[in-house]
């Protein structure tokens, strides 16, 4: 993944909602079910930077499986 090509979390409209941590991440618009999500590298996204502040003002160093952003596109092998 090219670091230069990825955009900041805020610009992508990224948010993490802790109440969704235990949800079924194969249903809904979660990062876990997004075509751009790369879980094998520890919660990264192909187009959004891992480290930074989200739209709620929370800072983290990963893209959470229960996160969401406005660039979400379904990963048809995960979405059930």
MARSE-574305 format. One record per residue (C-alpha): residue number from 0; residue in one letter; x, y, z. Coordinates in nm, 2 decimals. Example, Ala and Ser with C-alpha at 12.3 -4.5 7.8 and 13.67 -1.06 7.14 Angstrom:
BEGIN
{0, "A", {1.23, -0.45, 0.78}}
{1, "S", {1.37, -0.11, 0.71}}
REM end
This chain:
BEGIN
{0, "X", {0.00, 0.00, 0.00}}
{1, "X", {0.13, 0.34, -0.09}}
{2, "X", {0.12, 0.57, 0.21}}
{3, "X", {0.11, 0.88, -0.01}}
{4, "X", {-0.21, 0.77, -0.19}}
{5, "X", {-0.42, 0.72, 0.13}}
{6, "X", {-0.63, 1.00, 0.27}}
{7, "X", {-0.68, 1.11, 0.63}}
{8, "X", {-0.96, 0.95, 0.84}}
{9, "X", {-1.16, 1.28, 0.88}}
{10, "X", {-1.16, 1.34, 0.50}}
{11, "X", {-1.29, 0.99, 0.44}}
{12, "X", {-1.57, 1.05, 0.69}}
{13, "X", {-1.43, 0.76, 0.91}}
{14, "X", {-1.59, 0.69, 1.25}}
{15, "X", {-1.56, 0.42, 1.51}}
{16, "X", {-1.86, 0.34, 1.73}}
{17, "X", {-1.76, 0.12, 2.02}}
{18, "X", {-2.12, 0.00, 2.06}}
{19, "X", {-2.08, -0.19, 1.73}}
{20, "X", {-1.77, -0.38, 1.84}}
{21, "X", {-1.97, -0.70, 1.91}}
{22, "X", {-2.20, -0.67, 1.61}}
{23, "X", {-2.22, -0.91, 1.32}}
{24, "X", {-1.95, -0.74, 1.10}}
{25, "X", {-2.06, -0.94, 0.80}}
{26, "X", {-2.39, -0.75, 0.78}}
{27, "X", {-2.39, -0.37, 0.75}}
{28, "X", {-2.15, -0.10, 0.63}}
{29, "X", {-1.85, -0.19, 0.85}}
{30, "X", {-1.49, -0.17, 0.75}}
{31, "X", {-1.46, -0.55, 0.80}}
{32, "X", {-1.71, -0.60, 0.51}}
{33, "X", {-1.54, -0.34, 0.28}}
{34, "X", {-1.34, -0.43, -0.03}}
{35, "X", {-1.06, -0.19, 0.08}}
{36, "X", {-1.01, -0.34, 0.43}}
{37, "X", {-0.69, -0.54, 0.48}}
{38, "X", {-0.72, -0.73, 0.81}}
{39, "X", {-0.41, -0.95, 0.76}}
{40, "X", {-0.19, -0.64, 0.82}}
{41, "X", {-0.36, -0.55, 1.15}}
{42, "X", {-0.66, -0.35, 1.05}}
{43, "X", {-0.55, -0.13, 0.76}}
{44, "X", {-0.73, 0.02, 0.46}}
{45, "X", {-0.60, 0.05, 0.11}}
{46, "X", {-0.73, 0.41, 0.07}}
{47, "X", {-0.76, 0.56, 0.43}}
{48, "X", {-0.46, 0.62, 0.66}}
{49, "X", {-0.46, 0.40, 0.97}}
{50, "X", {-0.33, 0.66, 1.21}}
{51, "X", {-0.53, 0.98, 1.28}}
{52, "X", {-0.84, 1.14, 1.42}}
{53, "X", {-1.18, 1.03, 1.31}}
{54, "X", {-1.49, 1.25, 1.26}}
{55, "X", {-1.58, 1.21, 1.63}}
{56, "X", {-1.25, 1.35, 1.74}}
{57, "X", {-1.11, 1.01, 1.86}}
{58, "X", {-0.75, 0.92, 1.77}}
{59, "X", {-0.64, 0.57, 1.68}}
{60, "X", {-0.36, 0.39, 1.50}}
{61, "X", {-0.57, 0.13, 1.32}}
{62, "X", {-0.88, 0.10, 1.10}}
{63, "X", {-1.12, -0.09, 1.32}}
{64, "X", {-1.33, -0.38, 1.18}}
{65, "X", {-1.63, -0.21, 1.33}}
{66, "X", {-1.54, 0.13, 1.18}}
{67, "X", {-1.71, 0.29, 0.88}}
{68, "X", {-1.63, 0.56, 0.62}}
{69, "X", {-1.80, 0.73, 0.33}}
{70, "X", {-1.58, 0.54, 0.08}}
{71, "X", {-1.72, 0.20, 0.18}}
{72, "X", {-1.77, -0.05, -0.10}}
{73, "X", {-1.89, -0.41, -0.04}}
{74, "X", {-1.66, -0.70, -0.03}}
{75, "X", {-1.89, -0.97, -0.18}}
{76, "X", {-1.68, -1.25, -0.03}}
{77, "X", {-1.75, -1.12, 0.32}}
{78, "X", {-2.09, -0.96, 0.31}}
{79, "X", {-2.36, -1.22, 0.39}}
REM end
